[in-house]
């Protein structure tokens, strides 16, 4: 089946001293026409922010912006009036819609690491919204946990798109079968830690595999692993 493998060393890199961003998809200074998005996933950044630094007030519109916190303490302030703190295992989403402004800073003593993911919205110019949820690791061992879904509910964050994000935290030897309707859908698997085999393709730490034209993703856990699965439309 068709697929696209991105090794950790093949990712783009921006290093400003206080910010180190690894780009799995084209973004900012990293312009790679072969990785100009994947389906409606437009941005996938693995960001590291040093203590006392962050992103000043800036604007967004018509984009679903997801942050998956992996380490550290980061604040979130926006023009909607939210002032929050997010730490490891928190997930936050902004439906930027008709427009909002926000800022984020590392407010702890240790380095912040988070995934920044942008997905194109289903509906344009909606009323902006912000949401966050906590997914503690001890409650999601050896299961695939939905963290973002187009189905509203209290157990996960809601997205303005026919998309789903799931986190897996599995011991070695486990097998995960992920099923989906393949019509106009693709799947992006990103390995945070560990070692996986995904539909026969070996994945190492910080590698990703994009798949399409399939209704099943077979994940074999070769070593204890933490990974993210994104299911998203290929086009509008």
MARMARMI-612410 format. One line per 4 residues: number of its first residue (from 1); for each residue x, y, z of N, C-alpha, C, CB. Coordinates in pm, whole numbers, plus 50000, padded with zeros to 5 digits. Glycine has a CB too. Layout:
REM residues N
NUM	X:Y:Z:X:Y:Z:X:Y:Z:X:Y:Z ~ ...
This chain:
REM residues 236
1	50085:49881:50000:50000:50000:50000:50089:50124:50000:49904:50001:50123 ~ 50039:50237:49948:50122:50358:49946:50148:50410:50087:50055:50468:49862 ~ 50269:50461:50107:50304:50516:50237:50418:50616:50220:50344:50404:50336 ~ 50440:50695:50324:50549:50793:50325:50618:50789:50460:50497:50936:50293
5	50744:50747:50460:50824:50737:50581:50909:50863:50597:50914:50610:50578 ~ 50907:50919:50717:50996:51032:50749:51081:50993:50868:50915:51163:50778 ~ 51211:50977:50844:51302:50945:50952:51329:51069:51036:51434:50887:50895 ~ 51369:51049:51161:51394:51161:51250:51499:51256:51192:51440:51111:51388
9	51600:51199:51127:51708:51280:51071:51669:51350:50941:51830:51194:51048 ~ 51556:51313:50883:51509:51375:50759:51421:51497:50785:51432:51275:50676 ~ 51388:51521:50911:51300:51633:50942:51374:51766:50927:51246:51619:51085 ~ 51296:51872:50901:51355:52005:50900:51389:52048:51041:51260:52105:50834
13	51475:52151:51053:51516:52198:51186:51529:52350:51187:51649:52133:51227 ~ 51473:52409:51292:51494:52550:51322:51546:52558:51464:51362:52635:51303 ~ 51665:52619:51481:51725:52630:51613:51764:52775:51636:51849:52536:51626 ~ 51688:52842:51723:51714:52983:51751:51790:53002:51883:51583:53061:51755
17	51824:52892:51947:51887:52900:52079:51787:52870:52188:51949:53037:52101 ~ 51677:52948:52193:51573:52922:52294:51466:52828:52243:51509:53053:52338 ~ 51456:52814:52110:51356:52728:52047:51423:52633:51949:51247:52812:51975 ~ 51394:52505:51965:51437:52406:51868:51313:52334:51816:51540:52304:51931
21	51286:52351:51686:51168:52292:51623:51212:52192:51518:51079:52401:51561 ~ 51157:52072:51528:51180:51969:51426:51052:51956:51343:51219:51830:51493 ~ 51064:51971:51213:50949:51978:51124:50933:51847:51045:50963:52097:51027 ~ 50826:51772:51073:50794:51655:50991:50730:51695:50859:50702:51559:51068
25	50666:51814:50857:50603:51869:50738:50657:52010:50715:50447:51871:50751 ~ 50650:52056:50592:50701:52189:50559:50639:52295:50649:50673:52222:50413 ~ 50725:52384:50701:50678:52490:50789:50788:52594:50803:50635:52435:50928 ~ 50750:52721:50798:50847:52828:50821:50966:52816:50728:50894:52827:50964
29	51088:52807:50785:51208:52802:50702:51229:52669:50631:51328:52831:50787 ~ 51151:52567:50668:51166:52435:50607:51064:52420:50495:51148:52323:50713 ~ 51111:52437:50372:51024:52427:50255:51062:52303:50175:51034:52556:50166 ~ 50985:52197:50193:51009:52072:50122:50882:52034:50048:51052:51958:50221
33	50881:52049:49914:50758:52022:49839:50708:51879:49853:50780:52052:49694 ~ 50796:51786:49888:50755:51647:49906:50684:51626:50040:50876:51555:49897 ~ 50696:51726:50129:50633:51715:50260:50548:51838:50290:50738:51696:50370 ~ 50482:51888:50186:50395:52006:50202:50260:51960:50256:50377:52083:50067
37	50258:51923:50382:50137:51871:50443:50119:51723:50415:50017:51947:50396 ~ 50023:51665:50487:49983:51526:50463:49833:51521:50481:50057:51426:50559 ~ 49760:51504:50369:49616:51523:50375:49588:51663:50424:49550:51417:50467 ~ 49493:51677:50516:49462:51809:50571:49545:51842:50695:49315:51817:50605
41	49642:51757:50726:49740:51791:50830:49842:51885:50766:49810:51662:50892 ~ 49848:52007:50813:49933:52107:50750:50065:52127:50823:49861:52238:50741 ~ 50066:52109:50954:50185:52134:51035:50200:52022:51137:50179:52273:51104 ~ 50322:51973:51152:50352:51877:51259:50493:51908:51309:50341:51727:51208
45	50499:51983:51420:50626:52030:51476:50650:51966:51613:50627:52184:51487 ~ 50772:51923:51633:50819:51869:51761:50905:51980:51824:50902:51733:51742 ~ 50846:52057:51917:50907:52180:51967:50967:52164:52105:50804:52290:51969 ~ 51085:52225:52124:51153:52230:52252:51178:52377:52286:51286:52147:52250
49	51128:52423:52401:51136:52564:52440:51210:52574:52573:50994:52628:52450 ~ 51316:52652:52575:51394:52667:52697:51319:52752:52801:51531:52731:52666 ~ 51354:52732:52926:51288:52803:53037:51298:52954:53018:51352:52764:53172 ~ 51187:53022:53050:51183:53168:53043:51159:53223:52904:51309:53223:53093
53	51132:53136:52808:51111:53180:52670:50976:53131:52618:51224:53129:52578 ~ 50937:53182:52502:50810:53139:52445:50769:53221:52325:50703:53146:52548 ~ 50644:53206:52289:50588:53269:52170:50503:53387:52212:50504:53167:52087 ~ 50539:53508:52166:50463:53627:52200:50327:53629:52133:50542:53751:52162
57	50248:53729:52165:50112:53740:52114:50112:53742:51961:50044:53868:52169 ~ 50034:53651:51901:50026:53642:51756:49888:53590:51717:50138:53551:51699 ~ 49852:53608:51592:49716:53581:51546:49708:53453:51464:49664:53699:51462 ~ 49589:53390:51468:49556:53276:51384:49413:53290:51336:49576:53142:51461
61	49383:53227:51223:49245:53222:51172:49229:53095:51090:49209:53349:51086 ~ 49108:53037:51096:49070:52923:51014:49174:52811:51014:49045:52968:50872 ~ 49207:52766:51133:49296:52652:51151:49265:52587:51284:49445:52695:51142 ~ 49272:52453:51288:49259:52377:51412:49401:52353:51464:49180:52242:51391
65	49434:52410:51579:49571:52408:51630:49574:52329:51760:49626:52553:51651 ~ 49649:52219:51759:49652:52124:51871:49791:52123:51932:49611:51982:51824 ~ 49798:52125:52063:49924:52108:52135:49914:51985:52223:49957:52234:52220 ~ 50012:51895:52208:50021:51776:52293:50144:51794:52381:50030:51643:52207
69	50122:51815:52511:50232:51844:52603:50304:51715:52645:50180:51918:52728 ~ 50435:51714:52624:50516:51597:52656:50603:51618:52779:50603:51562:52538 ~ 50643:51742:52806:50727:51771:52922:50724:51920:52950:50873:51722:52899 ~ 50740:51955:53078:50753:52095:53117:50622:52161:53154:50816:52170:53007
73	50630:52294:53175:50516:52376:53216:50504:52495:53120:50532:52424:53365 ~ 50389:52507:53056:50368:52613:52959:50236:52683:52989:50369:52557:52815 ~ 50232:52815:52969:50106:52886:52987:50037:52906:52853:50130:53022:53055 ~ 49910:52938:52860:49830:52972:52742:49745:53092:52777:49741:52851:52695
77	49759:53199:52702:49674:53317:52716:49622:53354:52579:49751:53436:52782 ~ 49492:53389:52572:49438:53424:52442:49336:53537:52451:49373:53302:52378 ~ 49295:53584:52334:49202:53697:52326:49060:53658:52361:49205:53757:52187 ~ 49036:53529:52387:48905:53484:52434:48893:53500:52585:48882:53337:52395
81	49005:53531:52651:49003:53549:52796:49059:53433:52875:48866:53574:52840 ~ 49105:53328:52808:49161:53213:52878:49304:53243:52924:49159:53088:52789 ~ 49335:53198:53045:49470:53204:53098:49492:53072:53173:49491:53330:53192 ~ 49559:52980:53109:49571:52844:53160:49717:52802:53170:49494:52747:53070
85	49739:52693:53244:49870:52630:53248:49854:52485:53204:49934:52639:53391 ~ 49943:52440:53117:49940:52301:53071:50075:52237:53097:49903:52293:52919 ~ 50070:52111:53140:50191:52036:53171:50183:51901:53101:50208:52018:53326 ~ 50275:51812:53136:50281:51680:53071:50145:51612:53073:50384:51592:53140
89	50109:51554:52958:49986:51477:52938:49860:51562:52924:49968:51383:53052 ~ 49876:51693:52916:49762:51779:52879:49761:51798:52728:49770:51917:52952 ~ 49641:51808:52674:49621:51837:52531:49530:51958:52521:49559:51713:52455 ~ 49566:52053:52437:49481:52170:52417:49457:52191:52268:49545:52297:52480
93	49343:52252:52236:49308:52278:52097:49245:52417:52086:49212:52170:52042 ~ 49281:52487:51981:49216:52612:51945:49153:52595:51808:49317:52731:51946 ~ 49022:52620:51801:48957:52638:51672:48966:52787:51643:48806:52586:51671 ~ 49065:52826:51563:49091:52969:51544:48978:53040:51472:49221:52989:51467
97	48909:52968:51383:48789:53022:51319:48808:53160:51260:48678:53025:51416 ~ 48719:53252:51295:48719:53387:51239:48836:53472:51290:48589:53456:51272 ~ 48913:53419:51387:49033:53488:51430:49047:53502:51579:49037:53621:51369 ~ 49167:53476:51630:49200:53500:51770:49350:53525:51779:49157:53381:51860
101	49392:53572:51896:49534:53592:51924:49569:53515:52052:49568:53744:51939 ~ 49691:53465:52058:49732:53393:52180:49883:53402:52198:49687:53246:52174 ~ 49928:53365:52317:50071:53358:52348:50096:53239:52437:50119:53489:52415 ~ 50218:53185:52428:50257:53068:52506:50402:53087:52552:50242:52937:52423
105	50429:53058:52679:50565:53069:52731:50595:52952:52824:50583:53203:52804 ~ 50722:52917:52828:50769:52819:52924:50779:52889:53060:50908:52757:52881 ~ 50692:52851:53153:50688:52917:53283:50751:52832:53393:50545:52951:53319 ~ 50813:52721:53353:50878:52633:53451:51029:52650:53450:50843:52489:53423
109	51097:52561:53520:51243:52564:53529:51309:52468:53432:51287:52532:53670 ~ 51230:52376:53376:51283:52277:53283:51237:52308:53140:51238:52135:53324 ~ 51301:52245:53045:51265:52262:52905:51124:52209:52878:51367:52192:52814 ~ 51050:52280:52798:50919:52235:52751:50935:52158:52621:50822:52355:52733
113	50864:52047:52608:50856:51975:52481:50709:51950:52452:50937:51840:52487 ~ 50666:51993:52334:50527:51967:52294:50519:51950:52144:50435:52081:52339 ~ 50417:51878:52101:50385:51864:51959:50287:51973:51921:50327:51722:51927 ~ 50319:52043:51813:50229:52145:51759:50175:52094:51626:50302:52284:51741
117	50043:52078:51619:49979:52016:51503:49870:52110:51450:49919:51877:51539 ~ 49874:52138:51321:49770:52219:51258:49694:52134:51158:49832:52344:51188 ~ 49562:52139:51166:49475:52066:51073:49374:52165:51015:49402:51947:51144 ~ 49356:52160:50884:49260:52250:50820:49120:52223:50871:49266:52236:50667
121	49038:52326:50894:48904:52306:50950:48803:52258:50847:48855:52435:51012 ~ 48694:52205:50897:48583:52163:50810:48498:52283:50771:48495:52057:50879 ~ 48469:52369:50867:48389:52489:50844:48476:52613:50865:48265:52493:50938 ~ 48461:52711:50778:48539:52833:50785:48470:52939:50871:48564:52888:50644
125	48551:53025:50932:48503:53145:51002:48405:53114:51115:48438:53237:50905 ~ 48423:53001:51182:48339:52969:51297:48381:53058:51415:48349:52817:51335 ~ 48297:53062:51518:48332:53135:51639:48454:53068:51704:48212:53140:51739 ~ 48560:53143:51731:48681:53083:51789:48651:53016:51924:48789:53190:51808
129	48726:52912:51955:48706:52841:52081:48838:52778:52125:48596:52732:52068 ~ 48846:52755:52257:48964:52692:52317:48917:52581:52412:49053:52797:52393 ~ 48993:52473:52416:48958:52361:52504:49085:52287:52544:48858:52265:52435 ~ 49083:52228:52663:49196:52144:52705:49144:52025:52783:49297:52226:52791
133	49221:51916:52780:49187:51794:52852:49316:51730:52905:49108:51696:52761 ~ 49302:51653:53013:49416:51585:53075:49407:51436:53050:49421:51615:53227 ~ 49519:51376:53008:49524:51232:52979:49643:51169:53051:49534:51207:52824 ~ 49631:51148:53184:49744:51094:53262:49787:50956:53212:49707:51086:53409
137	49917:50938:53209:49973:50815:53152:49926:50690:53225:50124:50822:53153 ~ 49913:50699:53358:49877:50580:53434:49737:50529:53399:49885:50609:53584 ~ 49655:50614:53336:49519:50574:53299:49508:50527:53154:49424:50688:53322 ~ 49617:50530:53080:49606:50492:52939:49712:50390:52896:49617:50614:52852
141	49762:50314:52991:49860:50211:52956:49791:50095:52882:49931:50160:53083 ~ 49861:50048:52779:49815:49936:52697:49677:49958:52638:49814:49809:52780 ~ 49653:50084:52597:49531:50115:52524:49556:50236:52433:49414:50143:52621 ~ 49475:50243:52330:49478:50358:52240:49371:50455:52286:49456:50315:52090
145	49414:50573:52330:49325:50670:52392:49295:50784:52296:49386:50724:52522 ~ 49167:50807:52269:49127:50920:52185:49147:51050:52261:48980:50906:52138 ~ 49227:51142:52205:49250:51270:52271:49181:51385:52199:49399:51298:52279 ~ 49154:51369:52069:49082:51470:51990:48990:51397:51895:49180:51564:51912
149	48865:51445:51884:48768:51380:51796:48668:51481:51742:48694:51267:51871 ~ 48608:51449:51629:48500:51533:51576:48368:51506:51646:48485:51512:51427 ~ 48366:51406:51734:48248:51377:51816:48262:51450:51948:48231:51223:51839 ~ 48165:51531:51982:48172:51608:52106:48157:51516:52226:48064:51717:52109
153	48222:51553:52336:48215:51474:52458:48308:51530:52562:48249:51328:52429 ~ 48299:51478:52684:48381:51529:52794:48513:51455:52809:48303:51520:52923 ~ 48531:51344:52736:48650:51262:52755:48766:51303:52666:48617:51118:52729 ~ 48740:51391:52568:48844:51430:52474:48818:51571:52425:48853:51332:52356
157	48910:51626:52349:48891:51757:52288:48814:51743:52157:49028:51827:52263 ~ 48740:51847:52123:48658:51845:52000:48726:51926:51891:48517:51901:52028 ~ 48722:51874:51767:48784:51940:51653:48682:51968:51544:48899:51855:51598 ~ 48696:52083:51480:48611:52123:51369:48665:52062:51240:48603:52279:51357
161	48662:51929:51235:48708:51855:51117:48676:51708:51140:48862:51877:51091 ~ 48663:51634:51033:48636:51490:51042:48770:51419:51065:48565:51437:50912 ~ 48825:51438:51183:48958:51388:51217:48957:51331:51358:49064:51500:51205 ~ 49060:51251:51388:49073:51192:51521:49221:51177:51555:49001:51056:51530
165	49257:51209:51677:49393:51189:51727:49388:51096:51846:49459:51324:51765 ~ 49480:50999:51849:49484:50900:51956:49628:50882:52003:49425:50766:51909 ~ 49645:50866:52134:49776:50836:52192:49780:50691:52236:49806:50930:52312 ~ 49890:50624:52204:49911:50487:52247:50031:50478:52340:49931:50395:52127
169	50016:50403:52448:50125:50379:52542:50121:50230:52576:50112:50469:52673 ~ 50210:50152:52512:50199:50007:52517:50331:49942:52557:50154:49954:52383 ~ 50316:49830:52628:50432:49747:52662:50475:49665:52540:50399:49655:52781 ~ 50598:49620:52541:50650:49537:52433:50566:49411:52416:50797:49499:52460
173	50548:49371:52291:50474:49249:52261:50327:49270:52232:50488:49156:52372 ~ 50277:49391:52257:50137:49420:52231:50113:49445:52081:50091:49542:52315 ~ 49992:49420:52036:49954:49446:51898:49830:49535:51897:49928:49312:51820 ~ 49828:49632:51809:49717:49727:51799:49665:49726:51656:49760:49870:51841
177	49536:49700:51640:49472:49706:51508:49386:49832:51503:49385:49578:51480 ~ 49421:49923:51414:49347:50048:51399:49266:50038:51270:49443:50173:51397 ~ 49134:50049:51281:49046:50036:51165:48982:50171:51133:48937:49930:51190 ~ 48962:50198:51004:48902:50323:50960:48832:50303:50828:49008:50434:50949
181	48743:50397:50797:48682:50403:50664:48785:50467:50571:48545:50484:50665 ~ 48832:50394:50470:48942:50446:50388:48902:50553:50288:49005:50334:50316 ~ 48772:50580:50273:48728:50677:50173:48774:50817:50214:48574:50673:50157 ~ 48862:50875:50134:48911:51012:50155:48983:51028:50289:48796:51109:50148
185	49043:50923:50341:49110:50931:50470:49256:50885:50460:49036:50846:50573 ~ 49340:50946:50542:49478:50903:50557:49511:50891:50705:49575:51003:50486 ~ 49620:50824:50735:49662:50802:50873:49810:50839:50886:49638:50654:50917 ~ 49843:50911:50993:49979:50956:51021:50017:50903:51158:49992:51112:51014
189	50122:50820:51164:50168:50761:51290:50304:50822:51324:50178:50605:51279 ~ 50315:50878:51445:50440:50940:51491:50484:50871:51618:50422:51093:51513 ~ 50606:50817:51618:50657:50744:51734:50737:50838:51823:50744:50624:51690 ~ 50687:50861:51943:50755:50946:52040:50873:50875:52104:50657:50992:52147
193	50848:50757:52157:50951:50678:52223:50926:50532:52194:50954:50705:52377 ~ 51033:50452:52181:51019:50310:52166:51053:50259:52028:50880:50271:52199 ~ 50986:50152:51990:51011:50087:51861:50883:50017:51815:51129:49986:51869 ~ 50839:50045:51693:50717:49988:51638:50743:49927:51500:50607:50095:51628
197	50654:49836:51462:50641:49796:51322:50499:49829:51281:50675:49642:51301 ~ 50484:49915:51179:50352:49963:51136:50329:49916:50993:50342:50118:51146 ~ 50231:49828:50975:50204:49769:50844:50332:49720:50777:50132:49871:50754 ~ 50418:49655:50857:50541:49596:50806:50661:49689:50801:50516:49544:50672
201	50641:49817:50830:50749:49915:50825:50800:49943:50967:50701:50047:50757 ~ 50931:49926:50988:50990:49953:51119:50995:50104:51143:51131:49892:51129 ~ 50960:50145:51266:50967:50285:51307:51052:50296:51432:50827:50344:51331 ~ 51144:50393:51432:51226:50423:51548:51183:50557:51606:51376:50424:51512
205	51243:50593:51717:51209:50715:51790:51205:50837:51700:51307:50738:51903 ~ 51094:50912:51708:51070:51038:51637:51060:51019:51485:51181:51136:51668 ~ 51031:50898:51441:51002:50875:51300:50851:50872:51280:51066:50742:51250 ~ 50807:50898:51157:50664:50897:51126:50637:50819:50999:50609:51039:51114
209	50516:50769:50990:50472:50696:50871:50333:50745:50832:50472:50542:50896 ~ 50320:50792:50709:50191:50832:50656:50137:50723:50565:50201:50965:50579 ~ 50009:50686:50581:49948:50578:50504:49816:50624:50445:49928:50453:50591 ~ 49780:50569:50329:49651:50595:50268:49612:50475:50183:49655:50725:50184
213	49489:50477:50135:49432:50367:50058:49434:50237:50138:49508:50348:49927 ~ 49398:50247:50265:49388:50129:50350:49279:50151:50454:49525:50097:50418 ~ 49218:50041:50499:49116:50051:50603:49166:49995:50735:48990:49979:50561 ~ 49297:49961:50740:49352:49899:50861:49499:49935:50876:49335:49745:50856
217	49535:49969:50999:49675:49993:51032:49712:49895:51142:49700:50142:51077 ~ 49807:49806:51112:49850:49705:51207:49978:49752:51275:49872:49568:51137 ~ 49971:49771:51407:50084:49822:51483:50134:49713:51577:50045:49950:51562 ~ 50260:49673:51559:50322:49576:51648:50422:49650:51737:50392:49462:51567
221	50408:49635:51867:50492:49706:51963:50615:49620:51992:50414:49738:52094 ~ 50732:49662:51942:50855:49584:51956:50926:49612:52088:50948:49613:51839 ~ 50912:49734:52139:50965:49773:52270:50864:49869:52330:51109:49839:52259 ~ 50866:49889:52461:50769:49979:52521:50766:50111:52445:50802:50004:52671
225	50647:50154:52404:50636:50264:52309:50524:50361:52344:50614:50211:52171 ~ 50549:50486:52309:50453:50595:52322:50439:50656:52183:50497:50703:52429 ~ 50317:50660:52129:50302:50705:51991:50168:50776:51971:50314:50587:51895 ~ 50162:50851:51861:50042:50927:51826:49991:50880:51690:50072:51080:51823
229	49860:50862:51679:49796:50827:51552:49698:50939:51516:49721:50687:51562 ~ 49713:50993:51395:49621:51095:51346:49549:51041:51223:49697:51227:51311 ~ 49417:51043:51230:49332:51008:51115:49269:51136:51064:49223:50900:51153 ~ 49288:51166:50937:49240:51294:50884:49197:51280:50739:49348:51401:50896
233	49110:51369:50691:49074:51365:50549:49194:51393:50460:48963:51467:50520 ~ 49188:51337:50338:49291:51366:50239:49265:51502:50177:49296:51257:50130 ~ 49138:51533:50153:49103:51666:50099:48963:51701:50144:49114:51669:49943 ~ 48921:51823:50113:48789:51871:50156:48679:51795:50083:48775:52023:50130
